[in-house]
Amino acid sequence: MEETLEDPPTSAVLLDHCHFSQVIFNSVEKFYVPGGDVTCYYTLTQHFIPRRKDWIGIFRVGWKTTREYYTFMWVTLPIDLNSESAKQQEVQFKAYYLPKDDEYYQFCYVDQDGVVRGASIPFQFRPENEEDILVVTTQGEVEEIEQHNKELCKENQELKDSCVSLQKQNSDMQAELHKKEEELETLKSTNKKLEQQVKAQKDRWETELLQLKEQNQKMSSENEKMGVRVDQLQAQLSTQEKEMEKLVRGDQDKTEQLERLKKENSQLLLTLTQQGEYQKKLEQTVEQMKEEEMMAMKKQQELTDENSGLSKTLNENKIICNVLQREKERLERENDLLKRENSRLLSYMGLDFDSLPYQVPTSDQGGAGQNPGLVYGNPYSGIQESSAPSLLAMRRCPTCKSDFADGIFDHTLEQQHMQTLCLNCPVCDKTFPAKEKQIFEDHVFCHTL
């Protein structure tokens, strides 16, 4: 059964709540020779029923929770739980995933709820007789390491160029942000002036509207008076016509007076018509002033919307600037890790550090043992115990496939290296893998909506 990339179910259950007697480990050796596969034999008691997500892990002695496993293997479910053969089970751990130090470890059976159901006696990973080990290094391995060193130098230079490009891009974004802020201030000032102008124009229009209303009222009153006068004149004309019928052959003075009254009546009718046209013109002027007031209010609303859009753009630019700053810091951490790797390779090749055209950081622990907390394999495990202490053991990151020296890549640097492979949201602190950069940028942009 091969190990999968899926993490096993774990928990933070204390040791007091574990049931170590439900699974019994058999034939556990006091030590296992490094470089070979390890078979773990165990027996299921009659009161324990295995489940699909149960697993067996290798823990360093002194562990506190089931999250502290070094490596693990899924268990195989027996076909018939009632048979005697189903109680005797075994799993095999590949040599590549086993610890490379001489610390004490033990097997632990963990069910799918993260509860420990059994634990073995402690054992070690060490050779039978370390004094008889002979380490041989071939010329091919040396050439391979030199080629790898050249590739790392080239990648280091590319990262430096990328860092310079990001710094320039950051400066451009800062300048653009400053320019947008100045434009925003200018628009605010213009908006304030327009608001004052609109308010003053509105006051003038209101004053003119009141004046026009007063003039309209006066004209209406005069119109009513003229209407009464016309009625009076019409009544008088009717009376005069009746008198004229009676006095057809009357006096010439009566005829002249009648003509004068007709002319006066015509003039009054013409004046009444002119007043009606003037009233219509006043009504059209009032409607035009109302339309101009509506246009001014619409223009003010457009300026307000434009101001809001600029503020939103400014916030988006600030968030993008923060994302770029985090990316810059991540690249600087990767650059530091590459410098440490160069130092390790130079030490491994036995080159003179002072003769190099540039300086690289050196490790404080040149040939120290590996950190047992790492879960990576070591492709150079055969030369770990060499009589030449200048050769460093190698570790490989399972995520980015980079090689690191045990003495340089301690537990703290391991955590820093894993942080550089992730992207953190500056708003909600959500973590994304580095290869999902587009998803990360879309997620950050959603916060600005």
Residue, then its C-alpha position, 0 to 999 in steps of 0.5 A: m500500500e503506497e503512501t498518498l498525498e492526503d493528510p491523515p485524520t489527526s486530533a489534539v487528544l491528550l495521552d490520558h484519553c488514548h486506548f493503547s491496548q486495542v492494537i498490539f504491535n508484534s516483532v518490533e526490533k530495537f533498531y532498523v538499518p537505514g536505507g531499507d524498507v521497514t515492515c510493521y506487524y500488528t494484531l487487532t484485539q477482538h473488541f476493536i473494529p478497524r475503519r477505512k481511514d485508520w492509519i499507522g504513523i511513526f512518532r518520535v518518542g515524547w510526542k504530545t498529539t497525533r499531528e506530530y507524526y513523522t510519516f504514516m501509512w494507511v491500514t488495509l481493511p481485512i476481508d473477514l474480521n471474524s477470521e484469525s488471519a484478519k487479526q494479524q496485519e502488517v504495513q510496509f514503510k518505504a526507506y525513502y520516507l523513514p527518519k535519517d537520525d538516531e532518535y528513538y521512534q515508535f509505531c502508533y495506530v490512529d483511527q479515523d477520529g484521530v484517537v490512538r488505539g495502540a503504540s509499540i516499544p521505542f526503536q532506532f534507525r542506525p547501522e549495525n556497525e557504524e565503524d565499518i561504513l565506507v562512503v564513496t563519492t563518484q565523479g558523476e555526483v560531483e559534476e551533477i552537484e556543480q551543474h545544480n549549483k550553476e542552475l541555482c546561481k542562474e535562478n538566483q540572478e533571475l529572482k534578483d531581476s524580478c525583485v528589481s522589476l517589482q520595486k520599479q513597479n511599486s514605485d510607479m504605483q506609488a506615483e500613480l496613487h499620489k497623482k490620483e490623490e491630487e486629482l481627487e482633491t482637485l475634483k473635490s474643490t471643483n465640486k465644492k465650487l459647483e455646489q456653491q454656484v448651483k446654490a447661488q443660481k438656485d437662490r436667484w431663480e427662486t427670487e425671480l420665480l417669486q417676482l414672476k408670481e407676484q407679477n402674474q397675480k397683479m396681471s390676473s387682478e388687472n385682467e379681472k378688472m378689465g373683464v368687469r369693465v368689458d362686461q360693463l361696456q358691453a352692457q352699456l353698448s347694448t343699452q345704447e344700441k337699444e336707444m339708437e334703434k329708438l332714436v334712429r333719426g335722432d340727433q347727430d351728437k348721439t351718432e358720434q357718441l356711439e362711434r366713440l363708444k365702439k372705438e373704445n370697445s375695440q381698444l379694450l378688446l385688443t388690450l385684453t388679447q395682448q394681456g392674455e399673450y403676455q400671461k402665456k409667455l410668463e408661464q413658458t418662462v416658468e417652465q423653462m426655469k424649472e427645466e434648468e433647475m432639473m439639469a443643474m441637479k442632474k449635473q450635481q449628481e453626476l459629479t457626486d458619482e464621479n467622486s465616489g468612483l475615484s474614491k473606490t479606485l483609490n482604495e483598490n490601488k492601496i490594496i494592490c500596493n499592499v499585495l505587491q509589498r507582500e510579494k516583494e518580501r516573499l521574493e526577498r525570503e526566497n533570495d535569502l534561501l538561495k544564498r544559503e543553498n549556494s553556501r552549502l553547495l560551495s562547502y560541499m564542493g570544498l571551494d575556498f570561500d574567500s576566493l569567490p567573487y561574491q560572498v554567500p552566507t555560511s551555516d553555523q552547523g557544517g556537518a551536524g545531523q539532520n533535523p528530525g522534524l523534517v518529512y523529506g527524503n535524503p537522496y545522499s543518505g549513503i554518504q551521511e556518516s562519511s569520515a570527511p566531515s565537510l560533506l553535508a547531508m541533503r534534504r529535499c522539499p516535497t513542494c518545490k523539489s529544492d535540495f537543502a543541507d541539514g546543517i543549514f536548513d533547520h526547523t525555523l528555515e523550513q517554516q520560512h521556506m514553506q511560508t514563501l510558497c503561500l500567498n496570504c490575503p491582506v484583508c482576511d488572512k486567508t492562505f493560497p498556494a503560490k501557483e494559484k496567484q490568479i485566484f489569490e488576486d481575484h480573491v483580494f479584488c473581491h474585498t474591494l467590491 
